[in-house]
């Protein structure tokens, strides 16, 4: 079944197995970690960054590939859209239909809003669907949100915005409860105790899982709930520009049908960008485990509309989060963030 | 030079490297995938595919991202399948057989042909989990169907018109919400947070200089 090349590699692994099992990997020192990152990690190789020359973050450094996208011309001209006759008119427009977007839509709907979701692929085509390792929350007696805070802050190389992290660690247990109530089948023992394991760089076992389908189980449940609530989902349709009102607030988006290229206009009182990360931009040719759709669309949308949303330092950790943090969006540990924590 | 194989995408012949998945072979051939491609890791069910090897009669199904090309493969993708998804309010559902009878009565029309199981891209025992659903055994239905990626290939082969993935989805949600044991430590923790038990601790961390945070982080007590 496997190719010859792969069989050779397999044999090498098998030959080294005994020695590998015997090896007890020790934890690296802070200095060792720093040196390793400086040598290999894309966020730390300064010559791969470029200074932005236009926009709200003018003067800041970002990866070259992102700079090219952020500073590119729009793919449409003003005369190609007619804003006077919107195709959709809603209270809340959610852009993105992964874990964050669907959670936000469910909560907005619960609160009585007229909400719609637009996504460039299908609902659930997202990193959440692929985060099978689990979801972290400090809900065990030997753990606390404060311990979680220290773990995550260090795991993110002390670059995180503490206000966001505070919400993440303090709302995580409630998020697990919320998901359980929606019917997500977290692994538990017979008495209801959550089966938890270590995540990358954690000091407590706080990774909750649903077998080896954790993210998929969460995502399919959220998707089912969105459908049960009859929240309109416009799929295979990408938001390509935000629309601003006279005061500069987001008032909707220009959408493009990915298949027919038809342009549509969605008018909204509130816009939530939950579009995910940039892994599939393959900065510096880096491989990624990110979803096919993780191409930084929301970053470009926001930037073009004037959002000043990152600094060079925060870039690697904050990057994949929704630009407009909502109650729900804080629930989702961005994939890239998880990876950087694991790389320690 | 890599070894090449001949495959037929929607009937058209392409020569592609033998070590590619069907999905990568399509891209190698020049397709830009909008539909029929999602996580590329076998979890999202976007790339359901049916194929037949030239000279054979058996119709096979798979996920394009998880399956290598073979010589003489006639390939058609199934990027969408019209499943029946019934709408319900989980808070008002009672975990009994009656729910299935009400929402998905067609499961009782199963003729036992087992075509669903044979077609499953995940090698699940689909007919068995439908049998559990018929009996209102949601726990077993949930367990048996757990690896379902909802690609819909099973339903495409069903003479009774059953939407197996949606039946299983309902069973799993009922099991997760009503039948699985309640988690006390989770409820306690949420209560503690709401009561402000950790507010002071967290506030202190919000103010701490980076150096002190590094100190804390580098000297953590790590659970074995």
Interface residues (C-beta under 8 A of the other chain):
Chain A: X1 X3 X30 X121 X122 X124 X125 X129 X130 X132 X138 X139 X140 X141 X142 X144 X145 X146 X147 X149 X150 X151 X153 X154 X158 X162 X163 X166 X169 X170 X173 X174 X176 X177 X180 X181 X182 X183 X184 X185 X186 X188 X189 X190 X191 X192 X193 X194 X198 X203 X204 X205 X211 X213 X215 X216 X217 X220 X221 X224 X225 X227 X228 X230 X236 X258 X259 X289 X291 X292 X293
Chain B: X18 X19 X33 X34 X35 X37 X38 X39 X40 X41 X43 X44 X46 X68 X85 X87 X88 X89 X90 X142 X146 X147 X149 X150 X169 X172 X173 X174 X175 X176 X177 X180 X181 X182 X183 X184 X185 X186 X187 X189 X190 X193 X198 X201 X202 X205 X206 X210 X213 X214 X216 X217 X218 X220 X221 X222 X223
